[in-house]
Amino acid sequence: MDLPVPSPLKPVLARAVREIPEGDLLYEPKWDGFRCLVFRDGDDLLLQSRNERPLTRYFPELVEPLLEQLPSRCVVDGELVVVGPQGLDFDLLSARIHPAAKRIALMSGVAPASFVAFDLVALDDEDLRDAPFATRRALLVEHLSGVRAPVHLTPATTDRDLAQHWFDRFLGAGFDGVVAKPLDGVYVPDKRVQFKVKHHHTVDCVVGGYRLHKDGGVGSLLLGLFDESPPVLHHIGVCSAFSAAKRRTMLAELEPHVVDEAGHPWAADDDPDPDQQRPGGNHRWSGGRDPSFVPLDGSLVVEVTCENVTSGRLRHPARFQRWRTDREPATCTMDQLAAPAPPEFTEIFGSADG
């Protein structure tokens, strides 16, 4: 490829802030997917990840639509997402990264990806990194306003009230918050010169067990939620990052609630419920860690805050807020994680079956 901005390129980043900032900014939804830079030079196309790795082979279904709809020579920054029945599905997107060519071909049909464009880094022979974002956005709209699925142009607004409205309503379904970009900002690779406000869910969970820290205290609490009917306790994630003092005091607090594994909802079972989420399985959250845990009687309820929720699981460890002695464990149900997709989801991506 002979482009004014070659690959590999680290994308511009955003730093977390507590509230949507005010100022000369453009606001966009924050997508829950894979950051992706698209390099196109004629018939040559390269998809590159945030960490500068090639992604093209994993998403073959996007090559033809991107060649058809992007300018003939350009570098476009955006997000790869997979549209599922309840919104954007990060699990299905992650499953697309697979070494086997047959698996890649199968998944490209079962869980096809979409590309959401939100910045233009180069066009023809022009390097746009030093151009203000307002200029880059105008050129992006000019060249991509007529794109069709699976290529999309991200919605954007300069109205902070509308951005706040998005933030309040776009909870879940793959909308991860709001990004605020200075209109006079240049494209600075690998620097946090933009702003992001992420959703934080508050969830009341049953504590089904705990794992020990290497210092002998409580390393993490295993969190569970019930299906309403039948009342099956699902493992949804962990709560961790306690101070050394908290790890010791929590160990004493939990000791009276320790039970034998036999009869525990997450006990080893020769005939487990295939629909029940349990701790200790081999999944992308395990990271090769020891799956063993100390089982508890399920009488304790804890309030935690978390960010990303994917397919009924917390994708990152939650943060401890307080014990909920006023709440019955049976009332801690999976509907706390439910978040219907807003109407704008269908406007952008179409219906899930479409």
NUDO-645622 format. One line per 4 residues: number of its first residue (from 1); for each residue x, y, z of N, C-alpha, C. Coordinates in steps of 0.05 Angstrom, whole numbers, plus 32768, in hexadecimal, padded with zeros to 4 digits. Atoms other than C-alpha are relative to their C-alpha. Layout:
% NUDO-645622
NUM	X Y Z X Y Z X Y Z  ...
***
This chain:
% NUDO-645622
1	8011 7FE8 8000 8000 8000 8000 8011 8019 8000  7FF2 7FE6 8001 8016 8047 7FF0 7FED 8016 800A  8012 7FEC 7FF4 7FEE 8073 8020 800F 8014 8010  7FF2 7FEB 7FF0 8001 80B5 8042 8002 7FF9 801D
5	7FFF 800A 7FE4 7FF3 8093 8085 8001 7FE1 7FFF  7FFE 801E 8003 800E 804B 8084 7FF9 7FF1 8019  8003 8012 7FEA 7FFE 8011 80B0 801C 7FF5 8007  8012 7FFE 7FE9 800D 8002 80E8 7FFD 801C 800B
9	8006 7FE6 7FF5 7FED 803E 8109 7FF1 7FFC 801A  800F 8001 7FE7 7FD8 8045 8151 7FE9 8015 7FFF  8016 7FED 8001 7F93 8066 8157 8001 8015 8016  8003 7FEC 7FEB 7F84 80A6 817D 7FED 7FF4 8015
13	800F 800B 7FE9 7F67 8096 81C2 7FF1 8015 800F  8010 7FEE 7FEF 7F37 80B3 81F5 8005 7FF9 801D  7FFD 8004 7FE3 7F3F 80BC 8240 7FE5 8001 800D  801A 8001 7FF2 7F08 80AC 8270 7FFB 8019 8011
17	8009 7FEA 7FEF 7EE2 80E5 8291 7FE6 7FF8 800D  8018 8007 7FF1 7EA8 80E3 82C2 7FE7 800A 7FF3  8018 7FF4 800C 7E78 8110 829C 8006 8008 7FE4  7FFC 7FF7 801C 7E6C 8124 8254 8009 801C 8001
21	7FF4 7FE5 7FFE 7E98 8161 824B 7FF1 8014 7FED  800B 7FEB 8011 7E80 81A3 822E 8017 800E 7FF0  7FED 7FF2 800F 7EA3 81CC 81F9 7FFC 7FFC 7FE2  8001 8002 801D 7EB2 81CC 81AE 8007 7FE3 7FF9
25	7FFB 801D 8002 7EA9 8181 81A8 7FEB 7FF4 7FEE  8013 8011 800E 7E88 814D 817D 7FFD 7FE7 8010  8006 8017 7FEF 7E65 8115 81A3 7FF7 7FE9 7FEE  8008 8018 800F 7E5E 80CE 8189 7FFA 7FE9 8014
29	8003 8018 7FEF 7E44 808C 81A7 801A 7FF1 8001  7FE9 8011 7FFD 7E7B 8060 81C2 7FF8 7FE3 7FFB  8008 801B 8009 7E77 801C 81A0 8010 7FEB 8010  7FF3 8016 7FF1 7E87 7FDB 81C4 8008 7FEB 7FEB
33	7FF6 8012 8014 7EB1 7FB8 818F 801E 8000 7FFF  7FE3 7FFF 8004 7EF7 7FB3 8173 8007 8019 7FF1  7FF5 7FE9 800E 7F1B 7FF3 8160 800E 7FF6 7FE6  7FF5 8009 8019 7F2F 7FED 8117 8006 8017 7FED
37	7FF7 7FED 8015 7F56 8017 80E5 7FFF 7FF1 7FE5  8002 800C 801A 7F46 8009 809C 8012 8010 7FED  7FEE 7FF4 8013 7F7D 8016 8069 7FF8 7FF6 7FE4  8007 8008 801B 7F68 8016 8020 8011 800F 7FEB
41	7FF2 7FF5 8017 7F93 8021 7FE3 7FF8 7FF0 7FE7  800B 800E 8017 7F6D 800E 7FA5 7FF2 7FE6 8008  800B 801A 7FFA 7F5E 7FC4 7FA8 800C 7FF3 8019  7FF3 800A 7FE8 7F8A 7FBA 7FE5 7FF2 800A 8019
45	800F 7FF9 7FE8 7F67 7FBA 8028 800D 7FF3 8019  7FF5 800B 7FE7 7F82 7FB1 806F 7FF0 800A 8017  800D 7FF9 7FE7 7F5C 7FAF 80B0 8015 7FFC 8016  7FEB 8001 7FEB 7F8A 7FBF 80EC 7FF3 8005 801B
49	800B 7FFD 7FE5 7F7A 7FB8 8136 800E 8017 800E  7FF4 7FEB 7FEF 7F89 7FEA 816D 801D 7FFA 8007  7FE4 8008 7FF9 7FC8 7FC3 817F 8011 7FFA 7FE7  7FF0 8001 8019 7FE0 7FC6 8136 8001 7FE4 7FF3
53	8001 801B 800C 7FCE 7F7E 8124 7FEC 7FFF 7FE9  8012 8002 8016 7FAE 7F6B 80E2 7FE6 7FF1 8007  801A 800D 7FFA 7F64 7F59 80E6 7FF2 7FF6 7FE7  800E 8005 8019 7F52 7F50 809C 7FF6 7FE3 7FFD
57	8007 801C 8005 7F53 7F04 809B 7FE9 7FF7 8011  8016 8008 7FEE 7F21 7F00 80D5 7FE5 800B 7FF7  801A 7FF3 8008 7EEC 7F2B 80B3 7FFF 8002 7FE1  7FFF 7FFF 801D 7EEC 7F17 8069 7FE7 800C 7FF4
61	8019 7FF5 800B 7EA3 7F2C 8060 8000 801E 7FFE  7FFF 7FE3 8002 7EB7 7F75 8069 8011 800A 7FE9  7FED 7FF6 8015 7EEB 7F78 8032 7FF1 800C 7FE8  800E 7FF6 8018 7EBB 7F7F 7FF7 7FF0 8019 8006
65	800F 7FE7 7FFA 7E8B 7FB2 8019 8012 8018 8004  7FEE 7FE9 7FFC 7EC6 7FDD 802F 800D 8009 7FE6  7FF5 7FF9 801A 7EE6 7FDB 7FEA 7FEB 800F 7FEF  8015 7FF3 800F 7EA3 7FEF 7FCC 7FF9 801C 8009
69	800B 7FE8 7FF5 7E93 8028 7FFB 8013 8014 800B  7FEC 7FEC 7FF6 7ED3 8048 8015 800D 800E 7FE8  7FF0 7FF3 8015 7EFB 807B 7FED 8017 7FEE 7FF7  7FED 8013 800C 7F2E 8059 7FC0 801B 8000 800E
73	7FE7 7FFF 7FF1 7F69 8071 7FEA 7FFA 800F 801A  8008 7FF3 7FE6 7F5C 807F 8034 8009 7FEF 8017  7FFC 800E 7FE6 7F68 806D 807D 7FE8 800A 8011  8018 7FFA 7FF0 7F28 806A 80A6 8001 7FF2 801B
77	8000 800B 7FE5 7F23 8061 80F1 7FE3 7FFA 8008  801C 8007 7FF9 7EE7 803D 810E 8000 7FE8 8013  8005 8016 7FEE 7ECC 8001 8134 7FF4 7FE9 7FF1  800C 8019 8009 7EBE 7FB9 8122 7FEC 7FF7 8015
81	8014 8009 7FED 7E7D 7FA0 8141 7FF1 7FE8 7FF3  8012 8016 8009 7E4F 7F63 813B 7FE5 8005 800B  801C 7FFA 7FF8 7E04 7F6F 813D 7FF3 7FE6 8007  800E 8017 7FF6 7DDF 7F3C 8167 7FE3 8006 8005
85	801D 7FFC 7FFC 7D95 7F33 817A 7FFA 8016 8014  8005 7FED 7FEB 7D9C 7F60 81B7 8011 8019 7FFE  7FEE 7FE9 8004 7DCD 7F93 819B 801B 7FF6 7FF6  7FE6 8009 8008 7E17 7F90 818F 800A 7FEB 8013
89	7FF8 8018 7FF1 7E35 7F4E 81A5 801E 7FFD 8001  7FE3 8001 7FFE 7E7D 7F52 81BE 800A 7FE3 8000  7FF8 801C 8000 7E7F 7F07 81CA 8003 7FF5 7FE4  7FFF 800A 801B 7E6F 7EF7 8182 8017 800D 7FF1
93	7FEA 7FF3 800D 7EA1 7F2B 816B 801B 7FF4 8009  7FE7 800C 7FF6 7ED8 7F0D 8197 8004 7FE4 7FF3  7FFE 801B 800C 7EC7 7EC8 817B 800A 8000 7FE3  7FF7 7FFE 801C 7ED9 7EE2 8136 801F 7FFD 7FFD
97	7FE3 8002 8001 7F23 7EE2 8148 8008 7FE3 8005  7FFB 801D 7FFE 7F34 7E99 813A 8015 7FF8 7FEC  7FEA 8007 8013 7F70 7E77 811A 7FF8 7FEF 7FE8  8008 8012 8015 7F49 7E46 80EF 7FF0 800E 7FEA
101	800D 7FF3 8016 7F35 7E5D 80AA 7FE3 7FF7 7FFC  801B 8009 8002 7EF7 7E31 80A9 7FEE 800D 8015  800F 7FF3 7FEB 7EE0 7E4F 80EB 7FFA 801D 7FF8  8003 7FE4 8008 7EEB 7E95 80D0 7FEB 8002 7FEB
105	8014 7FFF 8016 7EC2 7E86 8091 7FE5 7FFB 800B  801A 8006 7FF4 7E8A 7E68 80BB 7FF5 8018 8010  8009 7FE9 7FEF 7E88 7EA3 80EC 7FF9 8019 7FF0  8006 7FE9 8011 7E88 7ED6 80B4 7FE4 8000 7FF6
109	801C 8002 8008 7E44 7EBB 80A0 7FED 8000 8018  8011 8002 7FE9 7E29 7EAC 80E5 7FFF 801A 8010  7FFE 7FE7 7FF0 7E41 7EEC 8108 800F 8015 7FF0  7FF1 7FEC 8010 7E53 7F1F 80D1 8005 801A 800F
113	7FF8 7FE7 7FF3 7E76 7F5E 80E7 7FF7 8018 7FF0  8005 7FE6 800D 7E66 7FA6 80D8 8017 8013 8008  7FEB 7FEC 7FFB 7E96 7FE1 80D5 7FF3 801B 8004  800A 7FE5 7FFA 7E83 8024 80F5 8016 8014 7FFE
117	7FEA 7FED 8005 7EAE 805D 80DB 7FFB 8019 8011  8004 7FE7 7FF1 7EBB 809A 8107 8017 8014 7FFC  7FEB 7FED 8005 7EFB 80BB 80EE 800E 7FFA 7FE5  7FF2 8003 8019 7F22 80C7 80AD 801C 800A 8004
121	7FE5 7FFA 7FF9 7F6D 80C5 80B6 8010 8008 7FE7  7FF2 7FF9 8019 7F84 80C9 806D 7FEC 7FFD 7FE9  8011 8001 8017 7F62 80D6 802A 8011 8006 7FE7  7FEF 7FFE 8018 7F84 80CD 7FE6 801D 8004 8009
125	7FE4 7FFC 7FF9 7FCA 80EB 7FEF 8003 8012 8019  8000 7FED 7FEA 7FB7 8116 802C 8000 7FF2 801B  7FFF 8009 7FE4 7FCC 8105 8073 7FF0 8014 8010  8013 7FEE 7FF1 7F93 8121 809E 8005 8001 801E
129	7FFC 8001 7FE3 7FB2 8115 80E2 8003 801B 800C  7FFD 7FE5 7FF5 7FC3 815E 80EB 7FE8 8012 7FFA  8018 7FF0 8005 7F7F 8176 80D2 7FEE 7FFF 8018  8013 8000 7FE9 7F4B 818A 8107 7FEB 7FEA 7FFB
133	8014 8016 8002 7F18 8154 8116 7FE7 800A 7FF1  8017 7FF6 800F 7EE1 8181 80FA 8003 7FFC 7FE3  7FFB 8004 801D 7F02 817D 80B6 7FFF 7FE3 7FF9  8000 801D 8005 7F0D 8132 80BB 7FE4 7FF5 8000
137	801C 800A 7FFE 7EC4 8127 80D0 7FF1 8009 7FE7  800F 7FF7 8018 7EAA 8152 8096 8007 7FEF 7FE8  7FF8 8011 8017 7ED3 812A 8064 7FF5 7FE4 8003  800B 801B 7FFB 7EBC 80E9 8084 7FE3 7FFF 7FF8
141	801D 7FFF 8007 7E73 80FD 807D 7FFD 8003 7FE2  8002 7FFC 801E 7E7F 8114 8035 8004 7FE6 7FF1  7FF9 8018 800F 7E9D 80D2 8020 7FF1 7FE7 8009  800D 8018 7FF5 7E75 80A1 804C 7FE3 8004 8006
145	801C 7FFB 7FF8 7E30 80C0 8053 7FED 7FED 7FF3  8012 8012 800E 7E13 808F 8021 8007 7FE2 8004  7FF8 801C 7FFC 7E32 804F 803D 7FE8 7FEF 8009  8015 8013 7FFA 7E07 8011 8046 800C 7FEA 8011
149	7FF7 8016 7FEF 7E0B 7FD7 8077 800F 7FEB 7FEF  7FF7 7FFF 7FE5 7E39 7FB9 808C 8013 8017 8007  7FF0 7FE8 7FFA 7E5D 7FFC 8088 7FEE 8016 800A  8011 7FEB 7FF4 7E42 8034 80B4 8010 8018 8007
153	7FF4 7FE7 7FF6 7E51 807C 80C5 7FF4 8006 801B  800A 7FFC 7FE5 7E4D 808A 810F 7FEF 8019 8002  800E 7FE7 7FFA 7E18 80BC 8127 8012 8012 8010  7FF0 7FEC 7FF1 7E35 80FC 8144 7FEF 8019 8004
157	800F 7FE7 7FFB 7E1C 813D 8162 8013 8013 800F  7FF3 7FEC 7FF0 7E37 817E 817E 7FEF 8009 8018  8013 7FF9 7FEB 7DFC 8182 81AD 8005 7FEF 8019  7FFA 800F 7FE8 7E12 816E 81F3 7FE7 7FF4 800D
161	8019 800B 7FF5 7DCA 8165 820A 7FF7 7FE7 7FF2  8007 8018 800F 7DBE 8133 81D2 8014 7FEA 8008  7FEC 8014 7FF8 7DFF 8110 81E5 7FF9 7FF4 801B  8009 800A 7FE6 7DE6 810B 822D 7FE8 7FEE 7FFD
165	8018 8010 8005 7DA4 80F0 8213 8008 7FE5 7FF5  7FF6 8019 800A 7DCA 80BB 81EC 800C 7FEF 8017  7FF2 800E 7FEA 7DF3 80A9 822A 7FEB 7FF4 8013  8014 800A 7FEE 7DB5 80A2 8255 7FEF 7FE9 7FF4
169	8012 8013 800D 7D8F 8078 8222 8010 7FE9 7FF3  7FF1 8015 800D 7DC6 8050 81FF 800F 7FF0 8014  7FF4 8010 7FEB 7DD3 8023 823B 7FFE 7FE3 7FF8  8000 801B 800A 7DE8 7FDF 8222 7FFD 7FFF 7FE2
173	8004 8005 801C 7DDB 7FC1 81DE 8018 8007 7FEF  7FE7 7FFA 800F 7E23 7FD1 81CA 8007 801D 8000  7FF9 7FE4 7FFD 7E20 801B 81D9 800E 8003 801B  7FEF 8001 7FE9 7E59 8023 820B 8002 801B 800E
177	7FFE 7FE6 7FF5 7E51 806D 821A 8001 8015 7FEB  7FFE 7FEA 8013 7E63 80AE 81F7 801D 8008 7FFE  7FE5 7FF5 8004 7EA4 80C7 81D8 7FFD 801D 7FF7  8000 7FE4 8007 7EB1 8112 81D4 801B 8007 7FF3
181	7FE8 7FFB 800F 7EE3 812A 81A0 8002 801E 7FFA  7FFC 7FE4 8006 7EFF 8171 819C 8000 8005 7FE2  8003 7FFB 801C 7EEC 818E 8159 801A 800C 7FF4  7FE7 7FF6 800B 7F30 81B0 8153 8017 7FED 8005
185	7FEB 8013 7FF9 7F55 8172 8169 800C 7FF2 7FE8  7FF3 800E 8015 7F89 8151 813D 8001 7FE2 8008  7FFE 801D 7FFC 7F93 8106 8136 801B 7FF9 800A  7FE6 8006 7FF4 7FCA 80F3 8167 8001 7FE3 8007
189	7FFF 801D 7FFA 7FDA 80A8 8165 8008 7FFA 801C  7FFA 800B 7FE6 7FD9 8085 81A8 8000 8014 8017  8003 7FEC 7FEC 7FC9 80C4 81CF 7FE3 8004 8007  801B 7FFD 7FF7 7F8B 80CF 81F9 7FF8 801E 7FFF
193	8007 7FE4 8004 7F75 8112 81DC 7FE2 8004 7FFD  801D 7FFE 8001 7F2B 8102 81D9 7FF5 7FF7 801C  800C 8007 7FE6 7EFA 80F2 8212 7FEA 7FEB 7FFD  8015 8015 8000 7ECD 80B7 8223 7FF3 7FFF 801B
197	8010 8004 7FE8 7E95 80AF 8255 7FF3 7FE5 7FFD  800A 801B 8003 7E84 8067 8261 7FE9 7FFB 8014  8015 8008 7FEE 7E46 8048 827F 800B 7FF0 8018  7FFA 8011 7FE9 7E4B 802B 82C5 7FE6 7FF5 800B
201	8018 800D 7FF6 7E16 7FF9 82D8 8003 7FFB 801E  8001 8009 7FE4 7E03 7FEE 8321 7FEF 7FE7 8001  800D 801A 8000 7DF0 7FA6 832E 8002 7FF5 801D  8001 800E 7FE6 7DDB 7F82 836E 8003 7FE2 7FFA
205	7FF9 801C 8007 7DF9 7F3B 836C 8001 7FEF 8018  7FFC 8014 7FEB 7DF8 7EFC 8395 801E 7FF8 7FFF  7FE4 8009 7FFF 7E3E 7EE9 83AD 8000 7FE2 8003  8001 801D 8001 7E45 7EA0 839A 8019 7FF3 800B
209	7FE7 800B 7FF6 7E8D 7E98 83B1 8016 8015 7FFE  7FEA 7FEE 8003 7ED1 7EB7 83B2 801A 7FF1 7FF9  7FE6 800B 8005 7F18 7EAB 839B 8015 800F 8011  7FEB 7FF4 7FEF 7F56 7EB7 83C5 8014 800F 7FF1
213	7FE9 7FF1 800A 7F8A 7EEB 83B8 801A 7FF2 8009  7FE7 800D 7FFA 7FD3 7ED6 83BA 8009 8006 801D  7FF9 7FF9 7FE4 7FD9 7EF9 83FE 7FEF 7FF2 8015  8011 800F 7FED 7FA4 7ECC 841C 7FE5 800D 8005
217	801A 7FF3 7FFC 7F6B 7EFE 841C 7FEE 7FFA 7FE8  8013 8004 8016 7F2F 7F03 83ED 800A 800E 7FE8  7FF7 7FF4 8019 7F46 7F0E 83A6 7FE9 800B 7FEF  8017 7FF8 8010 7F02 7F11 8384 7FE7 7FF2 800B
221	801A 800C 7FFA 7EB8 7F05 8392 7FF4 7FF6 7FE6  800D 800B 8018 7E93 7ED8 8361 7FE2 8009 8001  801B 7FF3 8001 7E52 7EFB 834D 7FEC 7FEF 7FF1  8015 800F 800D 7E11 7EDA 833B 7FE6 800F 7FFE
225	801B 7FF5 8003 7DCC 7EED 8322 7FED 7FE9 7FF9  8014 8015 8005 7D8C 7EC3 831E 7FF0 8005 7FE7  8016 7FFF 8012 7D60 7EB3 82E4 7FE7 8001 8010  8019 7FFE 7FF0 7D1A 7EC5 82FA 7FF2 7FE5 8001
229	800E 801A 8000 7CFD 7E82 82E4 800D 7FEF 7FEA  7FFD 8009 7FE4 7D18 7E50 82F2 8017 800F 800E  7FEC 7FF0 7FF1 7D44 7E6E 8329 801C 7FF3 7FFF  7FE5 800A 8004 7D89 7E5A 830E 8013 8017 8005
233	7FEC 7FEB 7FFA 7DC5 7E80 8329 8016 7FFF 7FEB  7FEB 7FFE 8015 7DF3 7E96 82F1 8018 8010 800A  7FE7 7FF1 7FFA 7E3B 7EAC 82FB 8003 8015 7FEB  7FFE 7FEA 8014 7E42 7EF0 82DA 801B 800E 8000
237	7FE6 7FF3 8000 7E88 7F06 82EE 800B 8002 801D  7FF3 7FFD 7FE6 7EB3 7F1C 8328 8002 801D 8008  7FFA 7FE6 7FF4 7EBF 7F57 8356 801B 7FFE 800D  7FE5 8002 7FF6 7F07 7F65 8367 800D 801B 8005
241	7FF1 7FE7 7FFC 7F3E 7F9A 8370 7FFC 800B 801C  8003 7FF7 7FE5 7F38 7F9C 83BC 801C 8008 800B  7FE8 7FF9 7FF3 7F6C 7FBD 83E8 8009 7FE8 8012  7FF6 8016 7FEF 7F98 7F90 8414 7FF0 7FFE 801A
245	8010 8000 7FE7 7F71 7FA5 8452 7FE4 7FF5 7FFB  801B 8009 8006 7F2E 7F98 8430 8000 7FE2 7FFA  7FFF 801D 8005 7F45 7F53 8419 8000 7FF0 801A  7FFF 800F 7FE6 7F53 7F3F 8462 7FE6 8002 800E
249	8019 7FFD 7FF1 7F14 7F5C 8480 7FE9 7FF1 7FF2  8015 800E 800E 7EE9 7F3E 8449 8001 7FE2 8004  7FFD 801D 7FFA 7F06 7EF9 8456 7FF2 7FF9 801A  800E 8006 7FE7 7EEC 7EFD 849D 7FE2 8003 7FFD
253	801D 7FFC 8004 7EA8 7F17 8486 7FF4 7FE8 7FF2  800B 8016 8010 7EA0 7EDD 8456 8002 7FE5 800D  7FFB 801A 7FF4 7EB8 7EA5 8483 7FE6 7FF2 800A  8018 800D 7FF6 7E74 7E98 84A4 7FED 7FF5 7FEA
257	8011 8007 8016 7E55 7E8F 845F 800B 7FEA 7FEE  7FF3 8015 8010 7E85 7E59 8444 7FF0 7FE6 8004  800F 8019 7FFF 7E62 7E18 8432 8010 7FEB 7FF0  7FF5 8016 8010 7E75 7DD4 8415 7FF7 8004 7FE3
261	8007 7FFE 801D 7E76 7DD0 83C9 7FE7 7FF1 7FF9  8018 8011 8006 7E41 7D99 83C9 7FE7 8010 8004  8019 7FF1 7FFE 7DFE 7DB8 83BB 8001 801D 7FF7  7FFD 7FE4 8009 7E1A 7DFB 83A5 7FF7 8002 7FE3
265	800A 7FFD 801C 7DFA 7E17 8365 8016 7FFD 7FEB  7FEA 8002 8013 7E3F 7E17 8344 8012 7FE9 8005  7FEF 8017 7FFA 7E58 7DD5 835E 8004 7FEF 7FE7  7FFA 8012 8016 7E78 7DA3 832F 7FE9 7FED 7FFD
269	8018 8011 8005 7E41 7D7B 830E 8005 7FF0 7FE7  7FFD 8011 8017 7E42 7D40 82DF 7FEC 8007 7FEA  8014 7FF9 8013 7E04 7D5B 82BD 7FF8 801D 8003  8006 7FE4 7FFB 7E08 7DA7 82C0 7FEB 800B 7FEC
273	8013 7FF2 8011 7DD3 7DD5 82A4 800F 800F 7FEB  7FF0 7FF3 8015 7DEE 7DEA 8260 7FFB 801D 7FFE  8007 7FE4 8002 7DCB 7E2D 8266 8009 8010 8018  7FF7 7FF2 7FE8 7DE9 7E3E 82AA 801D 8009 7FFD
277	7FE5 7FF5 8000 7E25 7E6C 82AC 800D 7FF9 801B  7FF2 8008 7FE7 7E58 7E50 82DF 801C 800B 7FFF  7FE4 7FF9 8000 7E9C 7E66 82F6 8012 7FE8 7FFA  7FEC 8016 8004 7ED9 7E3E 82E3 8002 7FF5 7FE5
281	7FFF 800B 801B 7ECA 7E30 829A 8017 800D 7FF1  7FEB 7FF5 8011 7EFC 7E3B 8263 7FF3 8014 7FED  800B 7FEB 8011 7EE6 7E7D 8245 8014 8017 7FFF  7FEC 7FEB 8005 7F09 7EBD 8230 8005 8011 8019
285	7FFB 7FF0 7FE8 7F02 7EDB 8275 8013 7FF1 8014  7FF2 800F 7FEC 7F27 7EA3 8298 801E 8006 8000  7FE4 7FF9 8002 7F6D 7EB4 827F 8013 7FEB 800C  7FEF 8015 7FF5 7F87 7E71 8297 8002 7FFF 801E
289	7FFF 7FFE 7FE3 7F7A 7E82 82E0 7FF4 7FE7 800D  800B 8016 7FF1 7F6B 7E4D 8315 7FE2 8004 8004  801D 7FFC 7FFF 7F1F 7E43 8311 7FF4 7FFA 801C  800C 8008 7FE6 7F17 7E2A 8359 7FF8 8018 8010
293	800A 7FEA 7FF0 7EF1 7E54 838B 7FF5 7FF5 801A  800C 8007 7FE7 7ED6 7E53 83D2 7FE2 8005 7FFE  801D 7FFC 8003 7E8A 7E47 83CF 7FF4 800D 8019  800E 7FF3 7FEA 7E5C 7E73 83F9 7FE2 7FF8 7FFE
297	801C 8009 7FFE 7E14 7E68 840F 7FEC 8010 7FF0  8012 7FF1 8011 7DF7 7E9C 83E0 7FED 8013 800E  8012 7FEE 7FF0 7DD8 7EC7 8417 8009 801D 7FFE  7FF6 7FE5 8001 7E03 7F05 840A 7FFA 800D 7FE5
301	8005 7FF0 8018 7DF1 7F3B 83D9 8013 8018 8000  7FED 7FEA 8002 7E24 7F6E 83C0 7FF8 8013 7FE9  8005 7FEC 8015 7E1A 7FAE 8398 801B 8006 7FF3  7FE7 7FFB 800E 7E4F 7FB6 8362 7FFA 8013 7FE8
305	8002 7FF1 8019 7E5C 7FE5 8327 8011 7FF3 7FEC  7FF2 800D 8016 7E73 7FCC 82E4 7FFC 8010 7FE7  8001 7FF1 8019 7E7E 7FE4 829D 7FF3 7FEE 7FEB  800A 8010 8016 7E76 7FB3 8263 7FF1 7FE7 8009
309	800F 8018 7FFC 7E40 7F7E 8265 7FFC 7FF2 7FE5  8001 800F 8019 7E43 7F48 822F 7FF3 7FE5 8005  800E 801A 7FFF 7E12 7F0F 8228 7FFC 7FF5 801C  8005 8008 7FE5 7E00 7F0E 8271 8019 7FFD 8012
313	7FE7 8000 7FF0 7E48 7F15 828A 800C 801B 8002  7FF0 7FE8 7FFD 7E73 7F4D 82A5 801A 7FFB 7FF2  7FE7 8006 800F 7EAD 7F53 8274 8019 8008 8010  7FEA 7FF8 7FF0 7ED9 7F75 82A8 7FF8 7FFD 801E
317	8007 8002 7FE4 7EDD 7F6D 82F4 7FF0 8019 800A  8010 7FEB 7FF5 7EA9 7F95 8319 800E 800D 8019  7FF5 7FF2 7FE9 7EB7 7FC6 8352 7FEC 7FFF 8018  8010 8002 7FE7 7E9D 7FBC 8399 7FF5 801B 8008
321	800B 7FE7 7FF6 7E6D 7FF1 83B2 7FF7 7FFC 801D  800A 8004 7FE5 7E4A 7FD5 83F0 7FF2 7FE5 8002  8011 8017 7FFC 7E28 7F99 840F 7FE3 8009 8001  801C 7FFA 8001 7DDD 7F98 8404 7FF1 7FED 8014
325	800E 8010 7FED 7DC2 7F7B 8445 7FE2 8002 7FFF  801D 7FFB 8002 7D7E 7F97 8434 7FF3 7FF1 7FE8  800B 800D 8018 7D76 7F6C 83F5 8002 7FE2 8002  8000 801D 8000 7D62 7F23 83EE 800E 7FF6 7FE7
329	7FF2 800A 8018 7D8F 7EFA 83C0 7FEE 7FF8 7FE9  8012 800A 8016 7D53 7EDE 8399 7FF7 8017 7FEE  8009 7FE9 8010 7D43 7F25 8381 8016 800A 7FED  7FEA 7FF8 8011 7D87 7F2B 835F 7FFF 7FF0 7FE6
333	8005 800E 8019 7D74 7F18 8318 800E 800B 7FE8  7FF1 7FF9 8018 7D92 7F1A 82D3 7FF5 8019 7FF2  800C 7FE9 800E 7D62 7F51 82BD 800F 801A 8006  7FF0 7FE8 7FFA 7D91 7F83 82DE 8014 8006 7FE9
337	7FEC 7FFD 8016 7DC0 7F77 82A2 7FF2 8006 7FE5  800E 7FFD 8019 7D89 7F7E 826E 8000 801E 7FF8  8000 7FE5 800A 7D8D 7FBC 8242 7FF7 7FFF 7FE3  800A 8001 801C 7D60 7FC0 8204 800E 8014 7FEE
341	7FF4 7FED 8013 7D7E 7FDF 81C6 7FEE 8017 7FFB  8010 7FE9 8006 7D67 8026 81BA 7FF7 8000 7FE3  8009 7FFF 801C 7D41 8037 817A 8016 8007 7FEC  7FEA 7FF8 8012 7D80 8056 815D 8011 7FE8 7FF7
345	7FF1 8018 8008 7DA0 8011 815C 7FF6 7FF5 7FE6  800C 800A 8019 7D70 7FFA 8126 8004 8014 7FEA  7FFB 7FEC 8015 7D78 803C 8101 801C 7FFE 7FF5  7FE4 8002 8009 7DC3 8031 80FE 8006 7FE6 7FF2
349	7FF8 801A 8009 7DC9 7FE6 80F4 7FEA 7FF0 7FF3  8016 8010 8009 7D84 7FCF 80E0 7FF8 7FEC 8015  8008 8014 7FED 7D5F 7F97 8102 8014 7FE9 8001  7FEC 8016 7FFD 7D87 7F5C 811D 7FFC 7FEA 7FEC
353	8004 8015 8014 7D66 7F2D 80EC 8002 800A 7FE3  7FFD 7FF5 801B 7D72 7F5C 80B2 801C 8001 7FF7
***
